[in-house]
Structures are given as C-alpha cells and as structure tokens.
Amino acid sequence: MIDVRIRVAALAGGLAVAGAGAAVAAAKRFPSAFSSWNRTSYAGTPVSLTEGLAAAAGLGLASAALPAGVRAGAGIAVGAAAAAGAVDDHFEDRFPAKGKGFKGHIGALREGKATSGALKIGLIGAGAGLGALAIPRHGGRLRRAAAWANQSALIAGTANIVNLLDLRPGRALKASAAASIAAGASGPAAAGLRDGIVAVSAVCMRGDLEGKTMLGDLGANAVGAALGYSLALAPGAFARWSCLSGVVALTFASEKLSFSKVIEETPILAWADRLGRR
C-alpha cells in the first residue's frame, strides 16, 4: 500500500507541475490572448487571474493520476468548482443582480434575481455531490447516505473557504498547502490530491506573492474542491465530521467578520500571512 501511495502521489504531483507550469508559460507567452483576465488588486496594482487557470489545469491532471475508483469523482468535483469560479470571474456583470456572501446570493434569489454567486453555489454543490458518489462507503443505507451528505458538504464547503482566503497575496495557496500536508493521506487517492495541491502551490506561489497573479474564483474553488475531496476520503466518520464542523464554523464566521482583519490582528497569523510577500 505504501508503494502504491508513493507512486500515485509522485505521478499526481508531477502532472500537477506539468499542467500548472504549461498554463503559466502560455499566459506569459501570449499575454494579449489573456488580456480579459487582467484585474486590479486590493492594492490598486494590475493582477492577472491566469494563475487560476494554471491551478485548475494542474489539479485536473493530478486527478487523472488517482486510482480508477475515485478518478472521475475527483475530476468532476474539481472541474465543476473551476467552471463555477470561471463564471463568477468573467460573467458576473451579465447577471441581473450581485450579492455578497452566502446570505447575499440567497437573498437575491428570494427576490427573484439571479446572481453569478448563486449559480456558483449550485454548480459547486452539484459537482461535489456527483463527485462524492465515487467515494467508497460502508454500512447500511442510512449510514451511507449520511456519509455521502457529509462528504459532499465537505467538498463544497472547503471550496468556498479557500475562495474566501484569496484576498491577499499567497494566503489561499499557503493555507491550502499547509492544510493538505497537516491532514496527511489516508490512501493513494488522498496522497495524490495532497501532492497535487502542494505542487500547484509551489508553481503558482511566486507570482501570487509578488502580486502579479492570483487564483481568482476559478483557481481558489478548484484548489478548495481538491482539498475538500482529499478530506472527504478520510475513512473515519469522526475525522470527516470534525472537518465539516470546522468548515461550517468558518463559513458562518465569514458572514459576521473579516478574515483579513482577524489575521492582521493575530501576530502569528499576520507573520505567516506576510511571509514571502513582496
């Protein structure tokens, strides 16, 4: 099992580097083709969303290296999250309304107004639910249904949390890489996703820390879905429900307070957040 885990992790990491690296190179080689991906950062400087494309490409290839049983499931979850993020990144202004936060998007829907964020919630949720179907489960029907609901929510919720962190250079990548390493790997598939996330973070980190590129919704949702899927693969129900509890708590907290303010006011978090930033 250890040998299989190492092989899958190495292949997934290598493919992630290749995919992300190729996308980064393409964006640099043909800047005019990606002019619509340019935005203004929180600091008022130009920033490109092409990093998100690189992250999604890398994690898509990493998913292809996973064991056959969960390969398609991980690909669906990551792909749906990336597609949902792309809609929010590039087509937000084409929707009749805008919303901020989960409550804002749901509130707009209640008024009969669609937002890109509401569509994103639906797409990520659907992708998470379909992707989670590929994860093996045991026990009776009710127990399997509860496990599926837990895994689906964990995938979708983690995608949202990583997106909420993509507000300062390097923050989302650092947090995702650290979380994936800290969570460990319960098997070959989780190891592959872990190495894929770390590899993508390594490829994209420099441009992100320099403030030249950022994940955007496309990349942050893809990275978050991959992280969530790796957590959903944990065999123990207690571990999965504990992770989901943390994700839910952070989601509710985000509606009431600013993550950036909390980080800036907590010395150790502020130090880690600024580490490497230029």
C-alpha positions as a Markdown table, in Angstrom:
| # | Residue | x | y | z |
|---|---|---|---|---|
| 1 | Met | 0.0 | 0.0 | 0.0 |
| 2 | Ile | 2.9 | 2.4 | 0.8 |
| 3 | Asp | 4.5 | 1.8 | -2.6 |
| 4 | Val | 1.2 | 2.4 | -4.4 |
| 5 | Arg | 0.6 | 5.6 | -2.3 |
| 6 | Ile | 4.1 | 6.9 | -3.2 |
| 7 | Arg | 3.7 | 6.1 | -6.9 |
| 8 | Val | 0.3 | 7.8 | -7.1 |
| 9 | Ala | 1.4 | 10.8 | -5.1 |
| 10 | Ala | 4.5 | 11.2 | -7.2 |
| 11 | Leu | 2.6 | 10.9 | -10.5 |
| 12 | Ala | -0.1 | 13.3 | -9.4 |
| 13 | Gly | 2.4 | 15.8 | -8.2 |
| 14 | Gly | 4.4 | 15.6 | -11.4 |
| 15 | Leu | 1.3 | 16.0 | -13.6 |
| 16 | Ala | 0.2 | 19.0 | -11.5 |
| 17 | Val | 3.6 | 20.7 | -12.0 |
| 18 | Ala | 3.4 | 20.0 | -15.7 |
| 19 | Gly | -0.2 | 21.2 | -16.1 |
| 20 | Ala | 0.2 | 24.3 | -14.0 |
| 21 | Gly | 3.6 | 25.1 | -15.5 |
| 22 | Ala | 2.3 | 24.8 | -19.0 |
| 23 | Ala | -0.6 | 27.2 | -18.3 |
| 24 | Val | 1.7 | 29.7 | -16.6 |
| 25 | Ala | 4.1 | 29.6 | -19.6 |
| 26 | Ala | 1.2 | 30.0 | -22.1 |
| 27 | Ala | -0.1 | 33.1 | -20.2 |
| 28 | Lys | 3.4 | 34.7 | -20.3 |
| 29 | Arg | 4.0 | 33.7 | -23.9 |
| 30 | Phe | 0.7 | 35.1 | -25.2 |
| 31 | Pro | -0.3 | 37.9 | -22.9 |
| 32 | Ser | -2.7 | 39.5 | -25.4 |
| 33 | Ala | -4.8 | 36.3 | -25.5 |
| 34 | Phe | -5.4 | 36.7 | -21.8 |
| 35 | Ser | -6.0 | 40.4 | -21.6 |
| 36 | Ser | -9.5 | 39.9 | -20.4 |
| 37 | Trp | -8.1 | 38.1 | -17.3 |
| 38 | Asn | -6.5 | 41.2 | -16.0 |
| 39 | Arg | -7.9 | 42.8 | -12.9 |
| 40 | Thr | -7.0 | 45.4 | -10.3 |
| 41 | Ser | -5.7 | 44.1 | -7.0 |
| 42 | Tyr | -6.7 | 45.2 | -3.4 |
| 43 | Ala | -3.5 | 47.4 | -3.5 |
| 44 | Gly | -4.6 | 49.0 | -6.8 |
| 45 | Thr | -2.0 | 47.3 | -8.9 |
| 46 | Pro | -2.6 | 45.1 | -12.0 |
| 47 | Val | -3.0 | 41.4 | -11.3 |
| 48 | Ser | -3.8 | 38.5 | -13.7 |
| 49 | Leu | -6.3 | 35.7 | -13.0 |
| 50 | Thr | -4.4 | 33.3 | -15.2 |
| 51 | Glu | -3.0 | 31.7 | -12.1 |
| 52 | Gly | -6.4 | 30.2 | -11.6 |
| 53 | Leu | -6.3 | 28.6 | -14.9 |
| 54 | Ala | -2.9 | 27.1 | -14.1 |
| 55 | Ala | -4.1 | 25.8 | -10.8 |
| 56 | Ala | -7.2 | 24.2 | -12.3 |
| 57 | Ala | -5.1 | 22.6 | -15.1 |
| 58 | Gly | -2.6 | 21.2 | -12.7 |
| 59 | Leu | -5.2 | 19.7 | -10.4 |
| 60 | Gly | -7.2 | 18.4 | -13.3 |
| 61 | Leu | -4.1 | 16.4 | -14.4 |
| 62 | Ala | -3.4 | 15.4 | -10.8 |
| 63 | Ser | -7.0 | 14.0 | -10.6 |
| 64 | Ala | -6.3 | 11.9 | -13.7 |
| 65 | Ala | -3.5 | 10.1 | -11.8 |
| 66 | Leu | -5.7 | 8.9 | -9.0 |
| 67 | Pro | -6.9 | 5.3 | -8.6 |
| 68 | Ala | -9.7 | 4.4 | -11.1 |
| 69 | Gly | -12.3 | 4.2 | -8.4 |
| 70 | Val | -12.2 | 7.9 | -7.5 |
| 71 | Arg | -10.5 | 9.4 | -10.5 |
| 72 | Ala | -13.7 | 10.5 | -12.2 |
| 73 | Gly | -15.2 | 11.7 | -9.0 |
| 74 | Ala | -12.3 | 14.0 | -8.1 |
| 75 | Gly | -12.2 | 15.3 | -11.7 |
| 76 | Ile | -15.9 | 16.1 | -11.6 |
| 77 | Ala | -15.7 | 17.9 | -8.2 |
| 78 | Val | -12.6 | 19.9 | -9.2 |
| 79 | Gly | -13.9 | 20.6 | -12.7 |
| 80 | Ala | -17.3 | 21.8 | -11.6 |
| 81 | Ala | -15.7 | 24.1 | -9.0 |
| 82 | Ala | -13.4 | 25.6 | -11.6 |
| 83 | Ala | -16.2 | 26.1 | -14.1 |
| 84 | Ala | -18.3 | 27.8 | -11.4 |
| 85 | Gly | -15.4 | 30.1 | -10.5 |
| 86 | Ala | -14.8 | 31.0 | -14.1 |
| 87 | Val | -18.4 | 32.1 | -14.4 |
| 88 | Asp | -18.0 | 34.4 | -11.4 |
| 89 | Asp | -14.7 | 35.7 | -12.6 |
| 90 | His | -15.7 | 36.6 | -16.1 |
| 91 | Phe | -19.5 | 36.8 | -16.3 |
| 92 | Glu | -20.7 | 38.4 | -13.0 |
| 93 | Asp | -21.8 | 41.6 | -14.7 |
| 94 | Arg | -24.1 | 39.7 | -17.1 |
| 95 | Phe | -26.4 | 38.7 | -14.2 |
| 96 | Pro | -29.3 | 40.9 | -13.1 |
| 97 | Ala | -28.1 | 41.2 | -9.5 |
| 98 | Lys | -25.0 | 41.0 | -7.4 |
| 99 | Gly | -24.7 | 39.5 | -3.9 |
| 100 | Lys | -22.0 | 39.3 | -1.2 |
| 101 | Gly | -21.7 | 36.2 | 0.9 |
| 102 | Phe | -24.0 | 33.2 | 1.0 |
| 103 | Lys | -26.8 | 35.2 | 2.5 |
| 104 | Gly | -26.5 | 37.9 | -0.1 |
| 105 | His | -26.8 | 35.4 | -3.0 |
| 106 | Ile | -29.7 | 33.5 | -1.4 |
| 107 | Gly | -31.4 | 36.8 | -0.5 |
| 108 | Ala | -31.2 | 37.9 | -4.2 |
| 109 | Leu | -32.7 | 34.6 | -5.3 |
| 110 | Arg | -35.6 | 35.1 | -2.9 |
| 111 | Glu | -36.3 | 38.3 | -4.6 |
| 112 | Gly | -36.3 | 36.6 | -8.0 |
| 113 | Lys | -32.9 | 37.9 | -9.0 |
| 114 | Ala | -30.2 | 35.6 | -10.1 |
| 115 | Thr | -26.5 | 36.2 | -9.3 |
| 116 | Ser | -23.4 | 34.6 | -10.6 |
| 117 | Gly | -22.6 | 33.6 | -7.0 |
| 118 | Ala | -25.9 | 31.7 | -6.7 |
| 119 | Leu | -25.1 | 29.8 | -9.9 |
| 120 | Lys | -21.7 | 29.1 | -8.5 |
| 121 | Ile | -23.2 | 27.7 | -5.3 |
| 122 | Gly | -25.4 | 25.4 | -7.4 |
| 123 | Leu | -22.6 | 24.2 | -9.7 |
| 124 | Ile | -20.1 | 23.6 | -6.9 |
| 125 | Gly | -22.8 | 21.8 | -4.9 |
| 126 | Ala | -23.8 | 19.6 | -7.8 |
| 127 | Gly | -20.2 | 18.8 | -8.7 |
| 128 | Ala | -19.4 | 17.9 | -5.1 |
| 129 | Gly | -22.5 | 15.7 | -4.8 |
| 130 | Leu | -21.7 | 13.8 | -8.0 |
| 131 | Gly | -18.0 | 13.6 | -7.2 |
| 132 | Ala | -18.7 | 12.2 | -3.8 |
| 133 | Leu | -20.7 | 9.3 | -5.2 |
| 134 | Ala | -17.4 | 7.8 | -6.3 |
| 135 | Ile | -16.0 | 7.6 | -2.8 |
| 136 | Pro | -16.5 | 4.1 | -1.3 |
| 137 | Arg | -18.8 | 3.8 | 1.7 |
| 138 | His | -19.8 | 1.0 | 4.1 |
| 139 | Gly | -22.7 | 0.2 | 6.4 |
| 140 | Gly | -26.5 | 0.4 | 6.0 |
| 141 | Arg | -28.4 | 2.7 | 3.6 |
| 142 | Leu | -28.9 | 5.4 | 6.1 |
| 143 | Arg | -25.2 | 5.4 | 7.2 |
| 144 | Arg | -24.1 | 5.6 | 3.6 |
| 145 | Ala | -26.5 | 8.4 | 2.8 |
| 146 | Ala | -25.2 | 10.4 | 5.8 |
| 147 | Ala | -21.6 | 9.8 | 4.8 |
| 148 | Trp | -22.4 | 11.0 | 1.2 |
| 149 | Ala | -24.0 | 14.1 | 2.6 |
| 150 | Asn | -21.0 | 14.8 | 4.8 |
| 151 | Gln | -18.5 | 14.3 | 2.0 |
| 152 | Ser | -20.5 | 16.4 | -0.5 |
| 153 | Ala | -20.8 | 19.3 | 2.0 |
| 154 | Leu | -17.1 | 19.0 | 2.9 |
| 155 | Ile | -16.0 | 19.3 | -0.7 |
| 156 | Ala | -18.3 | 22.2 | -1.5 |
| 157 | Gly | -17.7 | 24.0 | 1.8 |
| 158 | Thr | -13.9 | 23.7 | 1.5 |
| 159 | Ala | -14.0 | 25.2 | -2.0 |
| 160 | Asn | -15.9 | 28.2 | -0.6 |
| 161 | Ile | -13.4 | 28.7 | 2.4 |
| 162 | Val | -10.4 | 28.7 | 0.1 |
| 163 | Asn | -12.1 | 31.2 | -2.1 |
| 164 | Leu | -12.7 | 33.4 | 0.9 |
| 165 | Leu | -9.0 | 33.4 | 1.7 |
| 166 | Asp | -7.9 | 34.5 | -1.8 |
| 167 | Leu | -7.9 | 38.2 | -0.7 |
| 168 | Arg | -4.2 | 38.8 | -0.2 |
| 169 | Pro | -1.0 | 37.5 | -2.0 |
| 170 | Gly | -0.1 | 34.0 | -1.1 |
| 171 | Arg | -2.8 | 33.5 | 1.6 |
| 172 | Ala | -5.0 | 30.9 | -0.1 |
| 173 | Leu | -2.1 | 28.9 | -1.5 |
| 174 | Lys | -0.3 | 28.8 | 1.8 |
| 175 | Ala | -3.4 | 27.8 | 3.7 |
| 176 | Ser | -4.3 | 25.1 | 1.2 |
| 177 | Ala | -0.8 | 23.6 | 1.1 |
| 178 | Ala | -0.5 | 23.7 | 4.9 |
| 179 | Ala | -3.9 | 22.1 | 5.4 |
| 180 | Ser | -3.3 | 19.3 | 2.9 |
| 181 | Ile | 0.0 | 18.4 | 4.5 |
| 182 | Ala | -1.4 | 18.6 | 8.0 |
| 183 | Ala | -4.3 | 16.4 | 7.1 |
| 184 | Gly | -2.0 | 13.7 | 5.9 |
| 185 | Ala | -3.1 | 11.0 | 3.5 |
| 186 | Ser | -5.4 | 8.1 | 4.3 |
| 187 | Gly | -4.7 | 6.3 | 1.0 |
| 188 | Pro | -3.3 | 6.7 | -2.5 |
| 189 | Ala | -6.1 | 9.0 | -3.7 |
| 190 | Ala | -5.7 | 11.4 | -0.8 |
| 191 | Ala | -1.9 | 11.3 | -1.2 |
| 192 | Gly | -2.3 | 12.2 | -4.9 |
| 193 | Leu | -4.5 | 15.1 | -4.2 |
| 194 | Arg | -2.2 | 16.3 | -1.4 |
| 195 | Asp | 0.8 | 16.3 | -3.6 |
| 196 | Gly | -1.2 | 17.9 | -6.4 |
| 197 | Ile | -2.2 | 20.8 | -4.2 |
| 198 | Val | 1.4 | 21.2 | -2.9 |
| 199 | Ala | 2.8 | 21.1 | -6.4 |
| 200 | Val | 0.3 | 23.6 | -7.8 |
| 201 | Ser | 1.0 | 25.9 | -4.8 |
| 202 | Ala | 4.8 | 25.7 | -5.5 |
| 203 | Val | 4.3 | 26.5 | -9.2 |
| 204 | Cys | 2.0 | 29.4 | -8.6 |
| 205 | Met | 3.3 | 30.8 | -5.3 |
| 206 | Arg | 6.0 | 33.2 | -6.7 |
| 207 | Gly | 3.6 | 35.1 | -8.9 |
| 208 | Asp | 1.0 | 35.2 | -6.2 |
| 209 | Leu | 3.3 | 36.5 | -3.5 |
| 210 | Glu | 4.6 | 39.2 | -5.9 |
| 211 | Gly | 1.1 | 40.3 | -6.5 |
| 212 | Lys | 1.3 | 39.7 | -10.2 |
| 213 | Thr | -1.2 | 36.8 | -10.4 |
| 214 | Met | -3.9 | 35.4 | -8.2 |
| 215 | Leu | -6.1 | 32.4 | -8.1 |
| 216 | Gly | -9.4 | 34.2 | -8.6 |
| 217 | Asp | -12.6 | 32.2 | -8.1 |
| 218 | Leu | -11.7 | 29.7 | -10.8 |
| 219 | Gly | -8.4 | 28.7 | -9.1 |
| 220 | Ala | -9.5 | 29.1 | -5.5 |
| 221 | Asn | -12.6 | 27.0 | -6.0 |
| 222 | Ala | -10.6 | 24.3 | -7.8 |
| 223 | Val | -7.9 | 24.1 | -5.1 |
| 224 | Gly | -10.6 | 24.1 | -2.4 |
| 225 | Ala | -12.5 | 21.3 | -4.0 |
| 226 | Ala | -9.4 | 19.2 | -4.3 |
| 227 | Leu | -8.6 | 19.8 | -0.7 |
| 228 | Gly | -12.1 | 19.1 | 0.3 |
| 229 | Tyr | -12.1 | 15.9 | -1.7 |
| 230 | Ser | -8.9 | 14.7 | 0.0 |
| 231 | Leu | -10.5 | 15.3 | 3.4 |
| 232 | Ala | -13.7 | 13.5 | 2.3 |
| 233 | Leu | -11.6 | 10.4 | 1.5 |
| 234 | Ala | -10.8 | 10.0 | 5.2 |
| 235 | Pro | -12.1 | 6.6 | 6.3 |
| 236 | Gly | -13.1 | 7.7 | 9.8 |
| 237 | Ala | -16.5 | 9.4 | 10.2 |
| 238 | Phe | -15.3 | 11.3 | 13.3 |
| 239 | Ala | -12.5 | 12.9 | 11.3 |
| 240 | Arg | -14.8 | 13.9 | 8.4 |
| 241 | Trp | -17.5 | 15.3 | 10.7 |
| 242 | Ser | -14.9 | 17.2 | 12.6 |
| 243 | Cys | -13.5 | 18.7 | 9.4 |
| 244 | Leu | -17.0 | 19.6 | 8.3 |
| 245 | Ser | -17.8 | 21.3 | 11.6 |
| 246 | Gly | -14.7 | 23.5 | 11.2 |
| 247 | Val | -15.7 | 24.4 | 7.6 |
| 248 | Val | -19.3 | 25.3 | 8.7 |
| 249 | Ala | -18.0 | 27.3 | 11.6 |
| 250 | Leu | -15.7 | 29.3 | 9.3 |
| 251 | Thr | -18.5 | 29.8 | 6.8 |
| 252 | Phe | -20.8 | 31.3 | 9.4 |
| 253 | Ala | -18.0 | 33.4 | 10.8 |
| 254 | Ser | -17.3 | 34.8 | 7.4 |
| 255 | Glu | -20.8 | 36.3 | 7.3 |
| 256 | Lys | -20.1 | 38.2 | 10.5 |
| 257 | Leu | -16.4 | 39.2 | 10.5 |
| 258 | Ser | -13.5 | 39.9 | 8.2 |
| 259 | Phe | -10.9 | 37.1 | 7.9 |
| 260 | Ser | -8.3 | 39.7 | 6.8 |
| 261 | Lys | -8.9 | 41.7 | 10.0 |
| 262 | Val | -8.7 | 38.7 | 12.2 |
| 263 | Ile | -5.4 | 37.6 | 10.6 |
| 264 | Glu | -3.9 | 41.1 | 10.8 |
| 265 | Glu | -4.8 | 41.3 | 14.5 |
| 266 | Thr | -3.3 | 37.9 | 15.4 |
| 267 | Pro | 0.5 | 38.2 | 15.4 |
| 268 | Ile | 1.4 | 34.6 | 14.4 |
| 269 | Leu | -1.2 | 34.6 | 11.6 |
| 270 | Ala | -0.1 | 38.0 | 10.4 |
| 271 | Trp | 3.5 | 36.8 | 10.3 |
| 272 | Ala | 2.6 | 33.7 | 8.3 |
| 273 | Asp | 0.4 | 35.7 | 6.1 |
| 274 | Arg | 3.1 | 38.2 | 5.2 |
| 275 | Leu | 5.9 | 35.6 | 4.9 |
| 276 | Gly | 7.4 | 35.9 | 1.4 |
| 277 | Arg | 5.1 | 38.7 | 0.3 |
| 278 | Arg | 6.8 | 41.4 | -1.8 |
